[in-house]
Amino acid sequence: MEQLTIPTTTMPTSRMWRNYAGGWIAYMLLLSVALHLDDINRNSFNWRGLVPMLWVVPQALILALHWPLGGWLERRHASATTMCLVHAVGGPAYGLLSYALPAMLYGATQPLSFYVWPVLYSIMSYGVIAITFHMVRANAMRRRQEVAMQQAHALLVASELNALRSKLNPHFLFNTLHSIIALTRKDPNAAETALFQFSDMLRYVLDTEKTGNDRVTLDDELRFVRDYLELESLRLGPRLRIDWELDDNAGGHVLPALSLQPLVENSIKHAFNPHSRPGRLLIRTRVDEHAHTLVLSVGDDGPGADIVRVRASNGLGLRTVERRLQLEYGTMDALAIDTTPGAGFVVTMAIPLPANDKDFA
């Protein structure tokens, strides 16, 4: 059965913290090398000179508080103005404390102007970390929104497909029972035979409903269509002539159940039921290797119709099949109709093979 619910994207916090720690370590190493280039050139590197670099560690830990702070603001749906005000206060406070605290502990040994640039540099570091964490959270939120939209779309498609199937099956059952009722008046024995055939057809419909997967092989759908046509032949007699042009390589491909039968039913209804003259029904199947599609067509030599009126009609069968194909495969031109008054009626259905075969078991 196809999965309709898409897994929720989780926040990649573990990877983010690894990157955060790795970035600070790389920064410490780069800073150490930059401050001791002269020692490196003299091949007398002073390892004790790395001790002041450890001051970066509490800075990294303090700046890491941006993450819970951002989460707190996000949970309270803080506006952009509020966030800017928080960081406008936090940035200078962090910059001053970064150098005010050591100065208070060890005493200010340099003029006040000496600390201006380090303070500004600390404020800039504060801003970089704040923006980085904000971008990580914004990206995670965007992913959650995308997942939610995909889930909503999948549920909408599933709901519409279920609604269409619920319309199609009663439509088929009603028309078939109507044919059997008409046959009981004409030939009770043939009607009894038709009822047994109808029970097999009903089992086919119920099996697809029971499994929850309405994908069937073309061979299965063709067997169902043959049973349907045998039932109609009992009623129509010699007026119905059926020709088959089947591609042997197409039978293993899959398609939605009850998608070919409505095309056949449409021809029976419009080309044979209203007329007493004999007619020809042609059913074709083939695999189009160039377009990579499974192509099915049902045509008759009946009276045909005006294509504009066909598209404007409220007929359920063809319209439902077309909408199902659009929802299943995302193709807007999955169903093509070729007809003119007096020139028959041909419906061609094209199903993409990759999407058609991927989830069938």
N, C-alpha and C positions, 0 to 999 in steps of 0.2 A: 504494500500500500504506500502511496506517495506521502511523504512527510509534509504536513501543512504548516507546522509550527517551526519557526527558525530559531536555533539556539541563541540565547541572549549573549551579547558580547560583554565580557568581563573586563574590568579595569586592569590594565597590565602593570600593576604597582610593583611587583617583584622585579621585573625587567627595568622599570623606571628607576628604582632605587639602586640597582646595579650600575646603571648608566650614570646616575648622580654621583655615586661614590667613585666610580672610575674617572669621571670628569675632574673631581676635586684632586684625586691622586695625580692625574696627569698635570693638573695646574700646579701642584706643589713641586713636582719634579722639574717642570719647565721654569718655574720661578727660582728654584735652587740653582739650576744651571746658569740662568741669566745673571744671578747675583754673584756667582763665583766663577765667572769666565776667566778672570785673571789668575785665580788659583789653578784652574784647569790648564791654562797655558804654561804655568810654571811647574806642572806635574806635582803640585803639593796641595792637593784638595784638602780643605779643612772640614772634616766631618762634623766637628762641633758647631760649625756655622749653620748646620741644618736644624739645630734646635729651635731657633726662632720661627722656623717654618711650621712648627707644630701649632702655632697660634691659628693657623688656617683651620684646624680641626674644630675648635668651638665655633668658629664662624660658619663652617659648613653645617654644623648641628643646629645653630640658631636659624640659619636661612632655611633649613629643612622644615621649620615650623610653618612655612608658607603653605605646605600641603594641607595640614588640618585646618589652617585658617581659611584657605580657599574652599574646603569642604563645608566649613561652618557657614561661610557667606552664601555658598550655593544652596545649602539646605534651607536657608532663610530667604532665598530668592532676592538677594541683595541687588540693587540696581547698579549700573555701571558707574554712576556718580558716587554711590557709597563706597564701591571698591576703590575708586580713584582717591577718595578722601582718606580711606584707611591706609593706602600705600603712600600717600603724600605725607602722612604723619610718621608711618613706620620707617620709610626710607631714611630721612634725616636722623631719626632717633637711633636707628641701627648704626649709621655712619658715625655719629658722635660717640656712642657707647663703645664702638669698636676700638677707638683710640683714647677716649676719655678714661675708660676703666684701666687700661695698662698705665696711663699717665698718673692716675691716682695711686696705683699700686707701687709703681717704680719711680714715680716722680718725673716731671716734665723736664727733660734734659736739653730740649731744643726750643728755639723760638716758636711762638704760636703759629706763625705763617708756615712753619715746616709741616704742620699737621693738616693744613687745608687740603692739599691734593690727596693725601690718603683718605681723608673723610669723604671727599667727592668720589674717589675710586670705590669706596665701600658702598656709597649710595648707588653707584652704577651697578655694582655686583648685586645689590638688593633688587634693583629693577630687572636685571637679566634673569635672576632666579624666579622672581614673581611672574614675569612674562612667560617664562618657560613652563612653569607649573600651570599657569592659566591656559596655555595652548594645549597642554596634555589633557587637562580637564575638558576643554572645549572640544577637542578631537574625540574624547571618549563619549561626550554627550551627543556629538554628531553621529557617531556610530550607533549609539543606542536609539537615536531617532530614526536612523536608516533601517535598523532591524525592526523597530516598531512599525514603520511604514510598510516594510516587506511582509510582516506578519499580518497586518491589517489587509493588505492587498491580497495575500494568499487566502485569508479567511473570506474575503469578499468574493473572490473567484470561486472558492469551494461552495459558498452559499448559493451563488448564482448557478453553478453547475448542478448542484443538488435540486434546485428549483426547476431547472430545465429538464433534468431526468424525470422528476416527478410529473412534469407535464407530458413528456414523450411517452412514458410507459402506459399511463391510462389511455392516452390517445390511441396507441397501437392496440391495446386490449379491447377498447370499445369498438374500433373498426373491425377487428377480427371477429369478435362475437357477433357483430351486426351481420357479417358475411355468413357466419354459421347459421344464424337465425333465418336469413334469407334462403339458405340451402335446405333447411328443414322443410320448408313448404314445397320445394321442388323435388328433392330426393332425400328422404329420411335416412336411407342406408349410407349415402354419401356424407350426410351430416354427421352420422355416428363415426365414420372414418375420420372426418375432419376434427371431431372432438379429441380423438386420440392424438392426432398430429398437433392439435393446439396445446394439449397437455405437455408434449415434448418442448414446444416453443416456450410455454410458460415456465418450464423448468429452467430453460436457458436464461430467461430474464431474471428469475429468482436467484439463480446461482451467482450471477454478476452482482446482484444486490447483496447477497449474503456475504460474499468475500470482501466487499467494500472496494474492490478494484474492478472497474468496468472495462479494462483493457482485455481484448480477446484477439486471437490470431485471425487473420483473414479467412483461413480455412474454416474456423468455427463460425464466423459470421456468414460465410457462404452456405454452410450447411443449414443454418437458421433460415436464410433467405430461400433456399430450396424447399424447406418445409412450408414456408409461407406461400410460395408459388404453387406448390402441390395443392395446398388448401384452396387457393384461388382458382386453380385449374378445375377443381371439382365443381366450382360454381360457374365458371366462364366456359368450360368445355373447349371445343376446338377453336373458339375465337381467340384464345391466347396461345401464341407461338413464341417460344423462348429460345434465344440463341446465346451461347456462352463463348466468350473469347478470353480465356484465362491464361495468365502468365504463371507457369509452374514455379518460377522463382519467387513469386510474390506471396504465396500462401503462408509462409512462416512469419511474415511481418504482422505487426499488431495495429489495432485501431480501436476507437471507442465502440463498445457494444451498442447495437441498435443504431448504427450510423449509416449503414448501407441499406437496411430494410426500409427506412422512410423514403428513400429515393425510388425504390421499386414500388412502394405503396402509392407514391404520388403518380407514377405512370399508370398504375392500375386504375386509380380513381379517375383520372382525367382523360386517359386514352381509350379505356376499355369499358368502364362502367356505363358511361352515357350512350354508348354506341353498340349496335348489333353486328357490325361488320368485324371480320377477323383483323387482328393486328399483330405486330411483331415487337417483341421486347428484347433489347440487346444489352447484355451485361458484360463489361470489359474490365479486366484488371491488368496492371503492368507496373513494373518498377522503372522509373525514369532515372537512369544512372547519372545523366547530365545534371538534372535538377535535384537529384538525391531525394526523391519523393516517391511515395506509393500513390499511384493514380488509379482511381476507380471511376467508372462512368456507367450511367444507366440511361438508355435512350429508347424512345418509342417512335413509331411512325403515325402517331395520332394527329389530331387537329392542330396541335401547337398552340401558341398563345402570343400575345403582345408582351414583350419583355418588360415594358414600362408598367403594365398592369400586374405582371407577376411580382415585380419588386414592390409594388404598392399594396399588394393583397395582404390579408391577415392570416394566410395559411400557416398552420402550426408546424407541420412536418419539416419542410425545407428550411424555414427560418430558424427552427430550433437546432437542427443539425449544423447550420452555418454558425450560429452563435456558440455552440459547444466547441467546434473546431477552433474558433477564434480564441476562446478562453483556454483550451487545452494547449494550443501550439502557438498562440500569439500571431497567427497569420490572418490578415484581413481579406485575402483573396483565396481562401481555402476552397470555396465552392463557386463554380462557374456554371452559368445557365446559357444554353444556346437554343433559341427557339424563335420561330416566326409563325404567324398564322398560316396553317396548311402545310407546314414543313416539319412536323414532329417536335419532340421535346427531349433535350439531352442535358443531363446534369453531370458535371465532372467534379470529383472531389480529390484534392491533392493533400497528402499528409506528409510532413517532413519525416524522413526516416530516423535521423539521430534522436529527436525528441520522441519519436514513435516507439523506439525499441529500448530506450535506456533503462526503464524501471519495470519492465515486464518480466515476470518469472513464472 
